[in-house]
Amino acid sequence: MKNQYIVRCVVADGYERDLLLSDLESKQSFYVHYMECDEYLYEGNLSQKMKENQIIEGDLYIDVAYTHKQQQNDLLFEQNIKESPHITAQGSVQKQLSSDTYLCDFGMDAALIAVTFEDDVILQENDFITISGILNIEIEP
């Protein structure tokens, strides 16, 4: 089942969108990157496809990530750059999906998040890692 979010803010640049979302269950808010291939917007134009207070369903994922293993086991999910989908997260590896993609648990109520790394990485289940990358959302049509 996809997770549900409320769109709090939409910042558009061409086909790219930065969205401020709030998780419907946990009320946690965070920025994500999203590509809207069916709608090109010039600066200052409002989206007709994505509006504030709209409820959307989708899966979070992190890409362009880099990592290193950790010894500590504190979960972390933070965005320190104002109004940016850049994220730093700490959590445990749950499952390998491909040579560069893993499902990880960062303590989000949104369940497991797929992380795609810049290069192939060798991680094992239950490895505790810190990653930095771009938080994205894949939205159900």
Secondary structure per residue as TSV (DSSP state, phi and psi in degrees):
chain	resnum	aa	ss	phi	psi
A	1	M	-	360.0	136.8
A	2	K	-	-74.9	153.3
A	3	N	E	-86.5	153.2
A	4	Q	E	-108.7	140.3
A	5	Y	E	-137.1	152.3
A	6	I	E	-101.9	129.8
A	7	V	E	-78.2	119.3
A	8	R	E	-97.4	-30.2
A	9	C	E	-157.4	143.1
A	10	V	E	-125.2	121.9
A	11	V	E	-115.7	119.8
A	12	A	E	-112.0	145.2
A	13	D	E	-147.8	97.4
A	14	G	B	68.5	-123.3
A	15	Y	T	-88.9	-13.4
A	16	E	E	-84.3	144.2
A	17	R	E	-132.5	138.3
A	18	D	E	-108.7	124.4
A	19	L	E	-115.5	136.4
A	20	L	E	-94.8	117.4
A	21	L	E	-114.8	152.7
A	22	S	E	-122.1	128.6
A	23	D	E	-66.5	130.4
A	24	L	T	-62.1	-35.0
A	25	E	T	-82.6	-54.1
A	26	S	T	-87.5	-16.5
A	27	K	-	68.4	5.1
A	28	Q	-	-66.9	136.6
A	29	S	E	-111.1	146.4
A	30	F	E	-162.3	159.3
A	31	Y	E	-94.3	141.8
A	32	V	E	-133.3	158.4
A	33	H	E	-99.9	144.4
A	34	Y	E	-149.5	141.4
A	35	M	E	-104.5	123.3
A	36	E	-	-107.5	89.9
A	37	C	T	-69.9	-13.9
A	38	D	T	-98.0	4.3
A	39	E	-	-149.3	111.3
A	40	Y	-	-96.0	129.1
A	41	L	B	-122.9	136.5
A	42	Y	-	-85.9	158.4
A	43	E	T	-51.1	130.1
A	44	G	T	91.9	-15.1
A	45	N	-	-78.5	147.3
A	46	L	-	-96.7	142.5
A	47	S	-	-71.8	139.7
A	48	Q	S	-93.9	-11.9
A	49	K	S	-99.0	-27.7
A	50	M	S	-131.1	115.6
A	51	K	-	-121.6	154.6
A	52	E	T	-61.6	144.1
A	53	N	T	72.0	6.8
A	54	Q	-	-76.2	142.4
A	55	I	E	-95.8	128.5
A	56	I	E	-123.8	158.2
A	57	E	E	-118.6	140.6
A	58	G	E	-179.8	179.6
A	59	D	E	-115.4	134.3
A	60	L	E	-80.1	146.9
A	61	Y	E	-151.1	158.6
A	62	I	E	-120.3	131.0
A	63	D	E	-130.5	177.6
A	64	V	E	51.8	42.0
A	65	A	E	-93.1	149.9
A	66	Y	E	-128.6	156.4
A	67	T	E	-145.1	165.3
A	68	H	E	-153.8	152.0
A	69	K	E	-74.5	152.5
A	70	Q	-	-122.1	156.8
A	71	Q	S	-96.0	-27.0
A	72	Q	-	-83.8	163.1
A	73	N	-	-121.4	34.2
A	74	D	-	-88.3	124.5
A	75	L	-	-74.1	145.1
A	76	L	E	-148.2	141.0
A	77	F	E	-152.9	93.8
A	78	E	E	-136.4	151.9
A	79	Q	-	-126.4	103.0
A	80	N	-	-93.3	-8.4
A	81	I	S	-96.9	120.3
A	82	K	T	-54.5	129.4
A	83	E	T	54.7	39.6
A	84	S	-	-128.1	145.3
A	85	P	-	-80.4	3.1
A	86	H	E	-63.3	138.4
A	87	I	E	-137.9	147.8
A	88	T	E	-120.1	130.5
A	89	A	E	-141.7	149.1
A	90	Q	E	-125.3	137.5
A	91	G	E	-177.5	-168.5
A	92	S	E	-110.6	144.4
A	93	V	E	-74.5	131.2
A	94	Q	E	-107.4	-36.6
A	95	K	E	-160.9	142.3
A	96	Q	E	-89.5	130.0
A	97	L	E	-102.0	-33.1
A	98	S	E	-158.9	-174.8
A	99	S	T	-66.5	-18.1
A	100	D	T	-128.6	10.4
A	101	T	E	-132.2	132.2
A	102	Y	E	-135.9	150.3
A	103	L	E	-89.5	131.9
A	104	C	E	-130.5	152.9
A	105	D	E	-108.6	114.5
A	106	F	-	-109.6	14.3
A	107	G	S	81.4	11.9
A	108	M	-	-80.1	145.3
A	109	D	T	-66.1	-15.5
A	110	A	T	-74.6	9.4
A	111	A	-	75.0	-148.1
A	112	L	-	-79.9	146.2
A	113	I	E	-120.3	129.2
A	114	A	E	-74.0	135.2
A	115	V	E	-123.1	122.3
A	116	T	E	-108.6	123.6
A	117	F	E	-90.6	160.2
A	118	E	S	-62.7	-32.2
A	119	D	S	-134.4	169.5
A	120	D	-	-61.9	139.1
A	121	V	-	-132.9	153.0
A	122	I	-	-109.9	109.3
A	123	L	-	-129.9	154.3
A	124	Q	-	-113.1	157.2
A	125	E	T	-56.2	140.0
A	126	N	T	74.6	0.9
A	127	D	-	-59.9	138.8
A	128	F	E	-100.0	124.6
A	129	I	E	-130.2	158.3
A	130	T	E	-114.7	132.0
A	131	I	E	-128.2	156.2
A	132	S	E	-131.2	140.2
A	133	G	E	-177.5	-158.5
A	134	I	E	-112.1	124.1
A	135	L	E	-83.3	125.1
A	136	N	E	-123.5	169.5
A	137	I	E	-134.5	137.6
A	138	E	E	-102.3	115.7
A	139	I	E	-98.2	136.4
A	140	E	-	-72.7	135.6
A	141	P	-	-68.6	360.0
